[in-house]
Amino acid sequence: MPCSNDHIPDPEGSIRVCSAQLSGFWEDPEKTLEKAEGFIAHAARCGAHLICFPEQFATGWDPLSGKNVQDITGSIITRLQNCAKENRIAVIGALREAASQNPRNTSVTIGNDGSILSRYSKIHLFSPAKENEHFIPGTDPDIFPLGPLTCGLAICYDLRFPALFRIYAQRGAQAVFVPAAWPVSRIRHWELFIRARAAENQMYVIGVNTTGTTPVDRYSGSSMAADPHGTIISRANEAEQLLFVELDPAEVAAVRSALPVENDRKDALYHSLLTEK
């Protein structure tokens, strides 16, 4: 398993994060978690403060599936909690979370002590594949601390909706992680949206994609991170791999100070135009 940049020390003040571009075992969370535990241990040895897995990585993303639905105390999250605590590394994992009727598509951030730092359910469900008919959308963006960084979570299709990332910026987020199952047929949009969301909000955006072929679609990895300028600073190929990148909160502050677009926004006007009849 390639481990890019694991020999390079973190720049002073930065946070090293790891994108786990993993191909799981279809509808077999126990077997996939066994593989994930190796990824987590390897990322910790490489000096990462956090490792992020793709959307519904333990089961594979399926917009129609009602299998392997668990609550937050189920085996997927508790096993990740134990592994995070054992390796002293934060983990972003995912599950089909049990809800009142249909499940939610949820990603959970676990601290390096095993505690739950954040919990985000996908707000924009992928209606072209009928995900909206089989899952319940989330309603609440959630932020979490990662050392000196303030971070947010979005999931896959959320990338197409700038308002969510704008809300995260308003709430102080300097980086947003995007676990995804983004298919090869639309991969050209993947980089476009990651760069756009990063540049327009002057933040890091880290897209963590799955790879391989499932009964639902074919995926080509291409996990990547964009800096606050919208420049791609790390990129994976199609193989399973760990992709490392350093996130520097001072860089976010410098970009926002040099070009303070926030001061020139017209939120009250935008709202009035949206509600105008």
Secondary structure, 3 states (H helix, E strand, C coil): CCECCCCCCCCCCCEEEEEEECCCCCCCHHHHHHHHHHHHHHHHHCCCCEEECCCCCCCCCCCCCCCCEECCCCHHHHHHHHHHHHHCCEEEEEEEECCCCCCEEEEEEECCCCCEEEEEECCCCCHHHCHHHHCCCCCCCCEEEECCEEEEECCHHHHHCHHHHHHHHHCCCCEEEEEECCEHHHHHHHHHHHHHHHHHHCCEEEEEECEEECCCCEEECCCEEECCCCCEEEECCCCCEEEEEEECHHHHHHHHHHCCHHHHCCHHHHHHHHHCC
